[in-house]
Amino acid sequence: MPFEEALGQIESIIEQIESGEIGLEQSLAEYERGVLLINHCRAKLGQAQQRVQDLTKRLETADEQGSPEDGDEDGGR
C-alpha cells in the first residue's frame, strides 16, 4: 500500500473515532488497524530515508573519484 493511501486511512480512522460516530468495539478495532497502518508508514519512511542516505553516499563517492564538473563541458568560460 502506498504511503499516501495509508496516511489517508489513518486520518479517516482518527476522524471516525473523534466524531463518536462508531461504537466502542469498532473504535478499538479501528484503533488497532490504525496502529498497523502507522507501523507500515514508519517502515516506508525508513526505507525512503535509507535510499536517500545510499544515494547521498554514492554521490559523495562519485565526487571523491573526480567526476567531471558541469563547467568543463562549455569551454571553461
N, C-alpha and C positions, 0 to 999 in steps of 0.2 A: 504494500500500500504506500503510495507517495506521502511524503512528509506533510504536504499541504492538506491532503484529504484527512489524514489522521488528526491534524490540528483542528480542522473544521468540525470533526466529530467530537473532539474534546470540548470545544466551545459550545456545541449543541447540548452535550451532556450537562455542562455547567448551567446553561440556561434552564434546562428542564428541572434540574434539582433545585435551583434557586427559586424558580417560579412556584414550586409546590404543586405543579400540575400532575405529578406522578406520586404514587404512594411510597411508603417506607421500603417495602420489599423491592419494588422496581428501582427506587433510588439507590439501594445498596448494590443491586445488580449493575446499574449504570455506572456507579462509582467504581466498581471492580473493573468494568470494561474500560473506564477512563484511565485507571492505573496501568492497564495493559497498553493502551494507546500512548500514554506518556512514556512508558519504557521503550516502546517502538520509536517514538520521536527522538528520545535520547540516543538510541542506537544509531539512528540515521544521522543525527548531528555529529556523533562521534566518528562515524565513517567519513563524513564530509570534512571534519577537522583533520583527520588523518590524511586524506587526499591532498588538502591544502598544504600540510606540512611536507608531504612527499614531493609535491610539485615545487615547493619553495626550495627544498634541498637540491632537487635536480637543476633548478635554475642557478642556484649558487655554485654548484659543481661545474656547470657549463661556463659560468662567468670566470671561475678559477682556472679553467682549462684554456682560456683565451679565445672564446668565441668571438667572431668578428663583430665590431661595433657598427651601428647603423650609419654613422657618419662617414665611414670609409668608402662606401659604395657610390657616393655622389661626387667624387673627385677631391675630397678633403677640403671643402670650402673653408 
